């Protein structure tokens, strides 16, 4: 028997950003950057583990917005063009490195990275969902879903609105992965009383909360957060372990702050002469991060004082940190097993985009960690489904309302910067529920209108917009997206009510906001 179980969970999510009306769009770069730096590198790490016959176990959410983008023909075609731009630029940089030898190791690393991305893209014919599905079908990756558009359920007072978010997610996941989801990542770990009952109705077996979601549950948990529990509805709940989270997340002592790692905030898009970099910018010519970075974190020094990045040293740091992480989990589990009289489970969830995008070497850390786990027998990596199969008898407990946002509850998504959106979202949800009930047998163009109303409402409810307003980054875009989706919804609802449907307007909405291609508006009934 192992002394402990380790469940690594990566929450992969981006808001649905797709603008076919423009030849290029700045916010779409969020997606292209994450594909190059996080999603493909994680897939490459899994490929390496598979080739080396390492029997790993990893859990990832792939949220419906992200799954729809990863399988969208237009966006993946644009990603291919984005990657081609990087491939062209790095070849120019290879020539420049002959005169600036300090950047040569990094240039060679980028050449390989972009080549690997191109090969992965070609291997799966531009649909990366197929790549994730491959590893799930192999049994080494467990993919879970998320609320439909990352909607924050505690701030949705209408039960049917919450149900629609879950139903849309389950249907979309089943279509893309060939089976229903076993687990769900509630957006922002946002739980409130009654949510688990909706999950149970939709066949979801488990979800995750932040630490206090279980610690403050009723009755108190017998094993703290080191064993999952069952809600009275029968749905399992796994809670985040603070200690393992801090080792990665902490701005003071977290691994990503090591001086050897790549510096995120210094990029050739700003460093190189304008005439040289201009062909690689958007049509507006505005300087931006391109994704090629030549400097290391170095320490607490100004950006212009950073040392050149040494990829070999960074990989060694990732290896050291993987070893340290495993050493700490071993000590933690040995202590907990003796204190609890039970084999503890350590649940370590992180935003997937930390691994690669913000912490460039993060996917290497994941690879090295699973390699080291395979070489010992004290800690056993496990997925939530795997754990529940081994341990079917658990304590029954009602979780506490909670989230993993700042201060642990709803403040990030409901404050003076974003409170204005909710009266409009609630009003639209009531209208959607009423329209779905009134027209439940609709067909033809009326059904198309109702389906598009559902898409627009779901997209307006994305928690990303309220989050962006709170963090004061790209606020005008978050305002615009919230208002445009609500406006489109209300225009469509009025057309339906008056039976005067403008098919040109409807088609424009369908082409622009095409998330959930096979949505059925009856998810609101």
MIMARTOR-81686 format. One record per residue (C-alpha): x, y, z; residue in one letter. Coordinates in steps of 0.5 Angstrom, whole numbers, padded with zeros to 4 digits, always signed. Each point is the difference from the previous one (the first is absolute). Layout:
N
XYZA/...
end
This chain:
525
+0000+0000+0000X/+0002+0007-0001X/+0001+0005+0005X/-0004+0005-0004X/-0003+0002-0006X/+0001+0006-0004X/-0005+0003-0005X/+0002+0005-0005X/-0005+0004-0003X/+0001+0006-0005X/-0006+0004-0002X/+0001+0002-0007X/-0005+0006-0002X/+0000+0006-0004X/-0006+0004-0002X/-0003-0001-0007X/+0003+0005-0004X/-0002+0000-0008X/+0000+0006-0004X/-0001-0002-0007X/-0002+0007-0002X/+0007+0002+0000X/+0006-0003-0003X/+0004+0000+0007X/-0002+0002+0007X/+0004+0001+0006X/-0004-0004+0005X/+0001-0006-0005X/+0007+0000+0002X/-0002-0002+0007X/-0002-0007-0003X/+0006-0001-0005X/+0005+0002+0005X/-0003-0005+0005X/+0000-0006-0006X/+0008+0002-0001X/+0002+0000+0007X/-0005-0004+0004X/-0005-0005-0004X/+0005-0003-0005X/+0006+0000+0005X/-0004-0004+0005X/-0002-0005-0005X/+0007+0000-0002X/+0002-0002+0007X/-0005-0005+0000X/+0002-0003-0007X/+0007-0001+0003X/-0002-0003+0006X/-0004-0005-0004X/+0006-0001-0004X/+0004-0002+0006X/-0005-0005+0003X/-0002+0005+0006X/-0007-0002+0002X/-0002+0007+0003X/-0007+0003+0002X/-0001+0007-0001X/-0007+0003+0000X/-0002+0006-0004X/-0006+0004-0001X/-0001+0003-0007X/-0006+0005+0000X/-0005+0000-0005X/+0002+0007-0003X/+0007-0003+0000X/-0002-0006-0003X/-0004+0003-0006X/+0006+0005-0001X/+0005-0006-0001X/-0005-0003-0005X/-0002+0006-0004X/+0002+0000-0007X/+0001+0007+0000X/+0004+0001+0006X/+0004-0006-0001X/+0002+0003-0007X/+0001+0007+0003X/+0005-0004+0005X/+0004-0003-0006X/+0001+0007-0003X/+0002+0002+0007X/+0005-0005+0001X/+0003+0001-0007X/+0001+0007+0002X/+0004-0003+0006X/+0004-0005-0005X/+0002+0006-0005X/+0002+0004+0006X/+0004-0005+0003X/+0004-0001-0006X/+0002+0007-0001X/+0002+0000+0008X/+0004-0006-0002X/+0004+0004-0005X/+0001+0006+0005X/+0002-0005+0006X/+0007-0001-0004X/+0001+0007+0002X/-0003+0000+0007X/+0002-0007+0002X/-0003+0001+0007X/-0007-0002-0003X/+0002-0006-0004X/-0002-0005+0005X/-0007+0003+0001X/-0001+0001-0008X/+0002-0008-0001X/-0005-0001+0006X/-0005+0004-0004X/+0001-0003-0006X/-0001-0007+0003X/-0006+0002+0003X/-0004+0003-0006X/+0002-0006-0004X/-0003-0004+0005X/-0006+0004+0000X/-0001+0000-0007X/+0001-0008+0000X/-0005-0001+0006X/-0005+0005-0004X/+0001-0004-0007X/-0001-0007+0004X/-0007+0001+0002X/-0002+0004-0006X/-0001+0007+0004X/-0004-0003+0005X/+0003+0000+0007X/-0006-0003+0003X/+0002-0007-0003X/+0007+0000+0003X/-0003+0001+0007X/-0005-0005-0001X/+0005-0005-0002X/+0003+0000+0006X/-0006+0000+0004X/-0002-0006-0004X/+0007-0003+0002X/-0002+0001+0007X/+0006+0004+0003X/-0004+0007-0001X/-0007+0001+0003X/-0003+0006-0003X/-0006+0004+0004X/-0005+0005-0003X/-0002+0007+0003X/-0006+0004+0001X/-0002+0001-0008X/+0003+0007-0001X/+0004+0000+0007X/-0006+0003+0003X/+0000+0002+0008X/-0006-0004+0002X/+0000+0003+0007X/-0002+0007-0003X/-0006-0004-0004X/-0006+0001+0004X/-0004-0004-0005X/+0000-0008+0001X/-0001-0001-0008X/+0005+0005-0002X/+0005-0004+0004X/-0002-0007-0003X/+0001+0003-0007X/+0007+0002+0002X/+0001-0008+0002X/-0004-0003-0005X/+0003+0004-0006X/+0007-0002+0003X/-0002-0008+0000X/-0003+0000-0007X/+0006+0004-0003X/+0005-0005+0004X/-0004-0006-0002X/+0001+0002-0007X/+0007+0002-0001X/+0003-0006+0005X/-0005-0006-0002X/-0003-0001+0007X/-0003+0004+0006X/+0005+0004+0005X/+0001-0003+0006X/+0002+0006+0004X/-0001+0008-0001X/+0004+0006+0002X/-0005+0005+0003X/+0003+0006-0003X/+0004+0004+0005X/-0001-0006+0005X/-0007+0004+0001X/-0005-0005+0004X/-0006+0002+0004X/-0006-0004+0003X/-0003-0004-0005X/+0005+0000-0006X/+0002-0008+0002X/-0007-0002-0002X/+0000+0003-0007X/+0006-0004-0001X/-0003-0006+0003X/-0006+0001-0005X/+0005+0000-0006X/+0004-0006+0002X/+0006+0004+0003X/+0004-0004+0005X/+0005+0005+0003X/+0002+0007+0000X/+0005+0004+0004X/+0000+0006+0005X/+0005+0004+0004X/+0003-0002+0006X/-0006+0003+0005X/-0005-0003-0005X/+0001-0006+0004X/+0003+0002+0007X/-0006+0005+0001X/-0005-0006-0002X/-0005-0003+0004X/+0001-0004+0004X/+0008+0001+0000X/+0004-0004-0004X/+0003-0006+0004X/+0007+0000-0005X/+0000+0008-0001X/+0001+0000-0008X/+0005-0006+0000X/-0006-0004-0002X/-0006+0001-0005X/-0007+0000+0003X/-0007-0001-0003X/-0006+0005+0000X/-0006-0002+0002X/-0002+0000-0007X/+0005-0006-0001X/+0005+0005-0004X/+0007+0000+0002X/+0004+0006+0002X/+0008+0001+0000X/+0003+0006+0004X/+0007+0003-0002X/+0006-0001+0004X/+0003+0007+0003X/+0007-0003+0001X/+0001-0003-0007X/-0003+0006-0003X/+0004+0005+0003X/+0006-0003-0002X/-0002+0002-0008X/-0004+0006+0001X/+0003+0004+0005X/+0003+0007-0002X/+0006-0001+0005X/+0002-0007+0000X/-0004-0003-0006X/+0005-0004-0005X/-0002+0005-0006X/+0004+0005+0004X/+0006-0003-0001X/+0006+0004-0003X/+0001-0005-0005X/-0006+0000-0003X/-0003+0004-0006X/-0002+0007+0001X/-0007+0001-0003X/+0000+0008+0000X/+0006+0001-0005X/-0002-0002-0007X/+0003+0001-0007X/-0006+0004-0002X/+0002+0006+0004X/+0008-0001+0000X/+0001-0001-0007X/+0000+0006-0005X/-0006+0002-0003X/+0002-0001-0007X/+0002-0007+0001X/-0006-0002+0004X/-0005+0004-0003X/-0002-0006-0005X/-0001-0005+0006X/-0005+0005+0003X/-0008+0001-0001X/-0002+0004-0006X/-0001+0006+0005X/+0008+0000+0001X/-0001+0000+0008X/+0006-0003+0003X/-0003-0006+0004X/+0003-0006+0003X/+0002-0005-0005X/+0002-0006+0004X/+0008+0000-0001X/+0003+0002+0006X/+0008+0000+0002X/+0001+0002+0007X/-0001-0004+0007X/-0003+0002+0006X/+0007+0001+0003X/-0003+0004+0006X/-0003+0006+0003X/+0003+0004-0005X/-0003+0005-0006X/-0002-0003-0006X/+0006+0003-0004X/+0005-0003+0005X/-0002-0007-0001X/+0005-0006-0002X/-0001-0004-0006X/-0004-0006+0000X/+0004-0007+0001X/-0005-0005-0002X/+0004-0006+0002X/+0001+0004+0007X/-0008+0000+0000X/-0001-0007-0001X/+0004-0002+0005X/-0004+0005+0005X/-0006-0004-0002X/+0003-0006+0001X/+0002+0002+0007X/-0007+0003+0002X/-0003-0006-0002X/+0004-0004+0004X/-0001+0005+0006X/-0008-0001-0001X/+0001-0007+0000X/+0004+0000+0006X/-0005+0005+0004X/-0006-0004-0002X/+0004-0007+0003X/+0001+0004+0006X/-0007+0002+0000X/-0003-0006-0001X/+0004-0004+0005X/-0002+0005+0005X/-0007+0000-0001X/-0001-0008-0001X/+0002-0001+0007X/-0004+0006+0003X/-0006-0002-0004X/+0000-0007+0000X/-0001+0000-0007X/+0003+0001-0007X/+0000+0007-0001X/-0002+0003-0007X/+0003+0006-0002X/-0004+0004-0005X/+0004+0006-0004X/-0004+0004-0005X/+0003+0005-0004X/-0002+0005-0006X/+0003-0004-0006X/+0003+0006-0003X/+0005+0001+0006X/+0003-0006-0003X/+0004+0003-0007X/-0003+0007-0001X/+0001+0003+0007X/+0005-0005+0002X/+0004-0002-0006X/+0003-0006+0003X/-0006-0003+0003X/-0002-0005-0005X/+0007-0003+0001X/-0001+0000+0008X/-0006-0004-0002X/+0004-0005-0004X/+0006+0000+0005X/-0005-0001+0006X/-0004-0006-0003X/+0007-0003-0002X/+0002+0000+0007X/-0007-0002+0003X/+0001-0007-0005X/+0007-0001+0004X/-0003-0001+0007X/-0006-0003+0003X/-0001+0004+0006X/-0005+0005-0004X/-0005-0002-0005X/-0002+0005-0005X/-0008-0001-0001X/-0006+0003-0004X/-0006+0002+0004X/-0004-0006-0003X/+0006-0005+0001X/+0000+0002+0008X/-0008-0001+0000X/+0000-0007-0003X/+0006-0002+0005X/-0004+0004+0006X/-0008-0001-0001X/-0001+0002+0007X/+0000+0007+0003X/-0002+0005+0005X/-0007+0003-0002X/+0001+0008+0001X/-0004+0006-0003X/+0006+0005-0002X/+0000+0007+0001X/-0001+0006-0005X/+0007+0002-0002X/+0004+0001-0006X/+0007+0001-0001X/+0000+0007-0002X/+0003+0005+0005X/-0003+0000+0007X/-0003-0007-0002X/-0007+0002-0002X/-0003+0005-0005X/+0003+0006+0000X/+0004+0000-0006X/-0006-0001-0004X/-0004+0005+0004X/+0002+0006+0001X/+0000+0008-0001X/+0004-0001-0007X/-0005-0006-0003X/-0007+0000+0004X/-0003+0004-0005X/+0000-0006-0005X/-0005-0005+0005X/-0006+0004-0001X/+0000-0001-0007X/+0003-0007+0000X/-0006-0002+0005X/-0005+0003-0005X/+0002-0003-0006X/+0000-0007+0004X/-0007+0001+0002X/-0002+0002-0008X/+0004-0006-0002X/-0003-0005+0004X/-0007+0003-0001X/+0001-0001-0008X/+0003-0007+0001X/-0007-0002+0003X/-0004+0004-0004X/+0003-0003-0007X/+0002-0007+0002X/-0002-0003-0006X/+0003+0005-0005X/+0003-0002-0006X/+0003+0003-0006X/+0003+0008+0000X/-0004+0001+0007X/+0004-0006+0003X/+0007+0003-0003X/-0002+0007+0004X/-0001-0004+0006X/+0006-0003+0000X/+0004+0006-0002X/-0003+0003+0006X/+0002-0005+0004X/+0007+0001-0002X/+0000+0007+0001X/-0002+0000+0007X/+0005-0006+0001X/+0005+0004-0002X/-0002+0007+0003X/+0000-0004+0007X/+0008-0002-0001X/+0003+0001+0007X/+0006+0003-0004X/-0003+0007-0002X/-0002+0001+0008X/+0007-0002+0002X/+0004+0004-0006X/-0004+0006+0003X/+0002-0001+0007X/+0008-0001-0002X/-0001+0006-0004X/+0003-0003-0006X/-0003+0001-0007X/-0006+0002+0003X/-0003+0004-0006X/+0000-0007-0004X/-0003-0003+0006X/-0006+0005+0000X/-0001-0001-0007X/+0000-0007+0000X/-0006+0000+0006X/-0004+0006-0004X/+0001-0003-0007X/-0003-0007+0002X/-0005+0003+0004X/-0002+0004-0005X/+0000-0005-0005X/-0004-0004+0004X/-0006+0005+0001X/+0000+0001-0007X/-0001-0007-0002X/-0005-0001+0006X/-0004+0006-0003X/+0000-0003-0007X/-0003-0006+0003X/-0005+0003+0004X/-0003+0004-0006X/+0001-0005-0005X/+0004+0004-0004X/+0007-0003-0001X/+0006+0003-0004X/+0003-0006-0002X/+0007+0004-0003X/+0001+0003+0008X/-0002-0007+0002X/+0006-0003-0005X/+0005+0005+0002X/-0001-0002+0008X/+0000-0007-0002X/+0007+0001-0004X/+0003+0004+0005X/-0002-0003+0007X/+0000-0008-0002X/+0002-0003+0006X/-0004-0006+0001X/-0002-0002-0007X/-0005-0005+0002X/-0003+0004+0006X/-0008-0002+0001X/-0003+0006+0004X/-0004-0005+0004X/+0005+0000+0005X/-0004+0006+0003X/-0006-0004+0001X/
end
